[in-house]
Amino acid sequence: GAHRPRGCSISTNAMSDARPKKRSLTLQGHRTSVSLEEPFWRAFLKIAQSEGKTINGLATEIDDARLGSSGLATAIRLYVLAWLQTQIDPTQLPSTSERNRYDDELDTPRSPD
């Protein structure tokens, strides 16, 4: 089977939530729909609650801060990932704009050192 880090309790049952689910959001008065896998929706809701924000409010912040051509669903997934990574290492708490700058850096080809 696949190697899992020691102490990791994630099971293959997590894959049963892999099909994206579409939900409606309101961003600055405009309705839009976003498709995310259920674990991302659950994490996104918990993050919004922990930050004292609504899902629509946090989605609006993410939408306003995203750069380039990535879609809102991708931007939300990356936000959730970055937020969860701060739970592993709380000293690495990037702001939304910093996360977008990192995204830009990843898109920029690097010359060999």
Secondary structure, DSSP 8 states (H G I E B T S, - for coil): -----TT----GGGGGG-SEEEEEEEETTEEEEEEEEHHHHHHHHHHHHHTT--HHHHHHHHHHH--TT--HHHHHHHHHHHHHHHHH-TT----HHHHHHHHHHHHS-----
